[in-house]
Amino acid sequence: FGTAQGMVHVVDAESGNEKFTFLPKEILEKQAETLKQGGGNLVNGKNALYYGMDGEWTAHSVYVSKDDGTLTVKGVVRNIVGGTSADTENLQGKQWVYGGMRMGGRSYYALDLTDINNPKIKFHIDPSTGKVYSKANPSGKAFDAIKNMGQSWSKPKIDYVNWKGQRKLVMFVGGGYDAGGADGDGLFDANNVRTGYAGYEKFDYKQENSTSTKKTIGSGVYMFDADTGDLLWNAGSNSDANLISIDLKYSVASEIKTVDRNNDGIIDHLYFA
């Protein structure tokens, strides 16, 4: 399982044969020219380089055992120990993967690969629209706070928290990298063609894009429901954060480190840079 220019590739680890590829809609919308034979008509050179799915992805696997003792992520029906041949139990595993686009864009995606021959998209977090898209919400569920997310550099961290008294699987990510421009995804002309970047890589860059109508891009930490993609909680310097700190005003592009201090399977603290 790995990323490459524009796509996510899933390969059989034994045979080396490719199982499938995943191409996000942003790649087609923003850089279709790079998919043409010979690279199309790219006129802006290195200052307008397009990137694909070059972020790190994370897998969440839940294995169940079959009657013969081998493990699988697929559902199994097995005999109950000590029962009769008619006594069976149903077990269901999981194989979910999560990842961002890094300099390819601002979105995060979750894929359900439990049946590797029938892959599905679990959800799509799209800061450009401020919505999370899923099978349950194909037209999107709005969360205004995610509009402030920058490019999705942060490798997702999947873990359990105590959410309203219940054990819940969540995804932690940083607010993202601010590559400059109106929404932190770089500079574009009137025809939505990339003309370059104006983020931290520029010598005179300053994180001063917070106004009364526009929030600081990429600052803070976000916690999403790892099953539905719903935004549950976020911390940052913007007024719409659940936990507000004036010090959280710069891009958080790193992975979020979680710590379970008392070994009860529930996260107690977060650390990040």
N, C-alpha and C positions, 0 to 999 in steps of 0.2 A: 504494500500500500504506500503510494508516494505521489508527490505533486511534481508537475512539470509546467512548462510554459503554456498557460491557458487551461490546463486540464488536470483532473485527478485521475490517476491510473491505479487500478486494482489488478494485481497479477497473482496467479496461482503459485504459491511458494514452492511446490514440488515440481511442477512441470515447466514453470516459467511462462505459461500461456496467459495472455491478458484476458481477464474476466469481463471487465467493462471499463469505460471511461466516463467521467462526469465533467460536463462543460457548463459552468454557470452562465446565466443570461447576461451578466455584465460584460463578459468577454465578447459576446456577439454584439452587444449594444455599443461598446466603447472602443473596441479594437478589432473590428471585423476585417479591417485592412490587412492586419498581420496574418490572417488566415488564408489570404488569397495566394495563388501561385506566384512565387518570386517575391513575396512580401508586399505586394500591392504598391501603392503610391505613398510611401512614407517620406515626407519632405522635411521633417523637423529634426532629423538626426538624433544624436545622443541626448539632447535636451528634452526630447519628447518620447523617450523610450517607454514602451508599454510592458507591463509585467503581467504574468498570469497567476496561477494558483501556487505562489511560492512561499506560502505560510506553512507552519508545522501543524499537523493534525494529531488528535488524541483519540484513542479507542477505549470504549467502555464495554467490557466483555463479562457476561455472566454465563458460566458453564453449568450444565446439568449432566448427571451420569446416566448412561444407558444400562440395561440389564447386564451387559458383558463387562461393565466397569469402565468403558471408555467414555470420554467427555464430548459434549457437543453443545453448540449454542442454539441449535434448533429444538423445537418442542419434541418431547418423547412421551410415550405411554409405557410404563414399566410395571412389573409385578411388585406388589407390596411385600416386603420381607415378612415371612411368617404367615402370610395370607394364602388363600387358595388361588388357583389359576384364574378365577373370575375377579379377584381383587386387584385392581390396578390404580395407579395414580398418574395424573397428568402434570408434567413439568415443562416449564418454558424458559429457555435461555434468552440471551440478548447479545447482539453485536452491533453497537451503535458507534459511529465515528463522528468527530466534530472538528471543524477547522475553519480558518479564515483565509483571506486572500493576500495578506501582507500588502505589497505595493500594487497588487492587482485590483484592489478596491477596498470597500469598507464593510462588506457583508461577512456574516458567519453562516455556515451551513451545518446541518446535522443529517447524516445518512443512516438509514436502517439497513444493515448488511446481514441481518440474521439469516436470511435466505440469500446467499451470495449470488444465486442464479436469478433472483428477482429483487434487485436493489430498489430502495424507495427513498425519497426525500422526507425526512421527519419534519424539518422546519427550516425556514430561511429568515434570518434577522437582517433587515434591510434598512440601514440608517438613512439612506437617501429619501425614503418615503416615510420613515418613522413607524414602520409596521413590521410585524412578525407574521410570515405566511406559513400555513400548514394545511394539512388535509381538513382539519376541523374549521380552519379559517382561511379558505382559499383567496378571499378578497383582502385579507390582512387584518390584524388586530393592532390598533394604534397604541404606541408608547412614545410620547413626545421626547422623553429623555434620551432615547437612542439616536435621535437626530444629531446629538452632540458627539457621537462616536467618530473617531478618525479612521484611518486605514487600519485594517484588522491584523496587526502584527502579533498580538498577544496569543501565545499557544493556549488553547482552552484547558482549564483545570477542572476535572470532573470529580465531585466529592459529595458527601452527605452533610446536611445541616439540620438543625432543629428548627423547623419552620412552622410556627403557630402550633407547637406541641406535637408535630408529626415529623418523622424522619423522611427527608426529601432529597432526591438526587438533583444536584444543581451544577451549572456551568459557570465558573468564574473567568472573566477576561478583563484585561485592562481597557481603558477608554480608547486606546489606539494612537497611531502616529499622525501628527498634523503635517501633511505635505504641502500646506499652503492652499490658497484659493478660498473660495466662498464656503466650501464644505469640508476642507481638509484633505481633499483628494487630488490636489495639484491644480495647475492652471489650464484653462480651456478657453478657446476663442468662441465667437458668436455661433459658430457651427458645431460646437461641442467637440472640437478636435483638440487633443492635448497639445499644449505649447511648452510645457515644462513643469518644474516644481519650485516651490518657494517656502520650504519648511526649514527644519533644523540644518539641512545641508547647505543653506545659504549663510554666508558670513555675517550678514546684517539682520538675520532673522530675530524677531522678538515675538513672544507669545502675548500678543495684544489684540486678539480678535474677539474679545468679549465686549459686547455692547448691550444696550437695552433690549434689542431685538435679536441678537445673535450671541450664543453661548460660547464659552471656551471649548475648543475642539480637542478631543482626545484625553481630557483630564479625568481622573478618577477610576473607579472600579465598578464593574457591573456583575450582577448575579442573576442568571436566567434559570428557569425551570428546564432541566435537561431532557425532559420528555416532550413538553409542549412548546418550548421556546419563549414562553411568557417572561417578561421582565419582572423579577420579584423585588429587587432592591438595588440601589446604586449609591455610591459615595463620590463626592466631588465638590467643586467650588461653585457650581451653578445652583441657582435657586430651586430647581426642580429635583435636586438630589434628596434621597432619604436621609443621608448623613452629610451635612455640609461642613466643609473645612476650607478656609481661605488659602491654606497651604497646598491644596490639591488643584493646582491651576496649570500644570504642565502635562505633556503627553505621557501616558503610561503604556509603553509598548512591550514591556516585559511580561513573562508568565507570572501569574499570581501563585505564591507559595502558601499552601494550607498546612496547618498543624493541629493534630489531635493530641492534646496534652495529657488526657486521662485515659486514652485508649478505649473509649466507648463507641468508636465508629462515627462520632459526630465531630465536625470541625469546630475548633475553639478560637483560632486566631488566623489572620491573614497577614502575609508579608509581601512587599513588592518594592520596586525601585522606580 
